[in-house]
Amino acid sequence: MRSHRTAPARALALAGMLALTLGACSSLESGAPSGEGTDEAAATIDELSIVVPADPGGGWDQTGRAMQADLQSEGLVSSAPVTNVGGAGGTVGLASLANSTDPNTLMVMGLVMVGAVETNQSQARIEDTTPIARLTEEQEVIVVPAASPYQTIDDLVEDVLANGKEVAITGGSAGGTDHILAGMLLKAAGVTSAEVGDKLNYIAYSGGGESLAALLGNNVDAGISGVGEYAEQVNAGTLRALAVSGAERVDALPDTPTLTESGYDVELTNWRGVVAPGSVSEEDAAALTTLVTELVESDAWQATLEEKGWDDAFLAGDEFDTFLTQNITEIQGVLQDIGLVS
């Protein structure tokens, strides 16, 4: 991927795990140093275009629109229009962004796109973009409709083992985090890599709103998504949470056990971040990194994290570049292990 060596604006203690026409104008203003203590010319962004490579309603859309609201409420930009470019696990939007020449553009992306690039055999690669920052991390949750006979994760898994594709499980794009978790769960239950495809009936949707509608309409048996996408319905009693995918229980669903607690050796969290077009200059990349850093440090963004139940997983500059390179390699291996790619 195209890397611009811009150092992060704060010390980091966290480790781990468009062309399409944009309906917005953008401008980059470069200012001179304001004093002796300034190391380089400051660059500010007045108007920012945010690309969400998915349909409305899912985690990427929620992230993009939260960025829009918080950037504007904090006065960091005058406008930040959001454009949804859904399809193929985000790779349609990725292809557009890779060919974009607008320097004031950020595309929301994450682990889902890393997997979708592989399973869709996308010609556009994340390596064709400029990494800016990782923003959040979130656990997955496995849910069923409130009237479902499945009371525990064991009930669901045992039915899949016995009846295979008669059990429909919905989630986000093929090859994304939700799909990966379903495959990992079956592997942990003793299904071989070669058998996963024969057992798993995974119904993929581009946006979280569609998968939620399928669940609430009792058109599928179970669903997998980020905690923030289903927590409201779980707490309202319209969905039942069977398990979460992280190392510990989550505050938003305190009564829901982890997969590990339930006897399945599976841990997986979904990260989200932003990238810019591959054509941006080092100065443009630095300006975008500064803008995102200011957003992450703002009171509005911290309130959004708490409201959504997202963990702060901020990485920028070299750290994000290194993380992304490693994550792509890791996910390629996981997808092979669960039989989603050869």
Buried (B, 14 or more C-beta within 10 A) or exposed (E): BBBBEBEBBEEBEEEEBBEBEBEBEBEBEEEEEEEEEEEEEBBBBBBBBBBBBBBBBBBBBBBBBBBBBBBBEBEBBEBBBBBBBBBBBBBBBBBBBBBBEBBBBBBBBBBBBBBBBBBBEBEBBBBBBBBBBBBBBBBBBBBBBBEBEBEEBBBBBEBBBEEBEEBBBBBBBBBBBBBBBBBBBBBBBEBEBEBBBEBBBBBBBBBBBBBBBBBBEEEBBBBBBBBBBBBEBBEEEBBBBBBBBBEEBBEBBEEBBBBBEBEBEBBBBBBBBBBBBBBBEEBBBBBBBBBBBBBBEBEBBEEBBEEBBBBBBBBBBBBBBEBBBEBBEEBBEBBEBBBBBE
